[in-house]
Amino acid sequence: MWRLIKLLFFLVVIAAIGLVGYAYIADLTPTQQRVSEPVTLDVD
C-alpha cells in the first residue's frame, strides 16, 4: 500500500513539473504585424 502512495506522489510531482515546463516552453505566440489597407467609400 505504501508503495502505491509513493508511486502516486511521484506521478503527481512529475505531472506538475511537466505542466510548468509546458507553460514556459510552449508559449508559441505568433509575431504580430499591423496591416492597413485604404478603403474607398462610395457616398453619394
Rosetta silent file (secondary structure, phi, psi, omega in degrees, C-alpha in Angstrom):
SEQUENCE: MWRLIKLLFFLVVIAAIGLVGYAYIADLTPTQQRVSEPVTLDVD
SCORE:     score description
SCORE:     0.000 S_00000001
   1 L     0.000  -41.928 -179.197    0.000    0.000    0.000 S_00000001
   2 H   -64.472  -35.428  178.469    2.829    2.400    0.882 S_00000001
   3 H   -65.823  -34.978  178.145    4.478    1.738   -2.495 S_00000001
   4 H   -67.010  -40.885  178.594    1.250    2.715   -4.269 S_00000001
   5 H   -65.702  -42.238  177.862    1.065    6.017   -2.364 S_00000001
   6 H   -64.218  -39.120  177.837    4.719    6.760   -3.183 S_00000001
   7 H   -64.265  -44.338  178.949    4.085    5.958   -6.858 S_00000001
   8 H   -64.626  -39.870  177.498    1.047    8.256   -6.975 S_00000001
   9 H   -63.659  -42.974  177.784    3.004   11.037   -5.265 S_00000001
  10 H   -61.201  -43.236  179.378    5.844   10.589   -7.757 S_00000001
  11 H   -65.968  -36.834  177.616    3.417   10.754  -10.688 S_00000001
  12 H   -66.608  -41.227  178.566    1.808   13.921   -9.308 S_00000001
  13 H   -64.775  -45.034  179.096    5.221   15.575   -8.930 S_00000001
  14 H   -63.072  -40.426  178.562    6.243   14.576  -12.474 S_00000001
  15 H   -65.016  -39.345  179.270    2.914   15.851  -13.843 S_00000001
  16 H   -66.515  -42.222  178.007    3.352   19.198  -12.035 S_00000001
  17 H   -64.358  -40.477  177.853    6.890   19.600  -13.391 S_00000001
  18 H   -63.974  -39.998  179.203    5.642   18.734  -16.876 S_00000001
  19 H   -65.931  -42.935  178.168    2.828   21.262  -16.642 S_00000001
  20 H   -65.291  -42.884  177.779    5.170   24.042  -15.524 S_00000001
  21 H   -62.329  -42.147  177.987    7.633   23.142  -18.275 S_00000001
  22 H   -64.043  -39.292 -179.318    4.896   23.142  -20.877 S_00000001
  23 H   -65.354  -34.921 -179.649    3.651   26.538  -19.672 S_00000001
  24 H   -82.058  -43.047 -173.031    7.122   28.062  -20.051 S_00000001
  25 H   -82.702  -36.758 -170.552    8.311   26.353  -23.230 S_00000001
  26 L   -88.744   21.562  176.780    5.091   26.083  -25.229 S_00000001
  27 L   -81.346   82.441 -173.738    4.327   29.809  -25.285 S_00000001
  28 L  -104.287   62.349  178.927    4.294   29.951  -29.076 S_00000001
  29 L   -74.784  136.412 -178.934    2.546   33.240  -29.691 S_00000001
  30 L   -72.243  154.888  175.905    2.752   34.315  -33.333 S_00000001
  31 L   -72.561  140.723 -177.183    4.506   37.505  -34.329 S_00000001
  32 L  -107.736  144.864  174.728    2.070   40.311  -34.932 S_00000001
  33 L  -141.493  145.820 -177.825    2.214   42.958  -37.607 S_00000001
  34 L   -81.998  131.515  178.498   -0.095   45.848  -38.363 S_00000001
  35 L  -117.976  122.468  176.413   -1.915   45.620  -41.674 S_00000001
  36 L  -127.334  139.114 -178.189   -3.577   48.711  -43.095 S_00000001
  37 L  -136.731  131.026  179.903   -5.347   48.944  -46.406 S_00000001
  38 L   -68.949  143.907 -178.332   -7.024   52.030  -47.849 S_00000001
  39 L  -121.704  131.665  177.144  -10.773   51.822  -48.265 S_00000001
  40 L  -100.066  120.143 -179.763  -12.778   53.786  -50.793 S_00000001
  41 L   -96.260  133.814 -179.488  -16.241   54.677  -49.575 S_00000001
  42 L   -97.152   86.419 -177.565  -18.960   55.227  -52.162 S_00000001
  43 L  -109.143  119.325  179.015  -21.002   58.021  -50.587 S_00000001
  44 L  -115.785    0.000    0.000  -23.468   59.844  -52.857 S_00000001
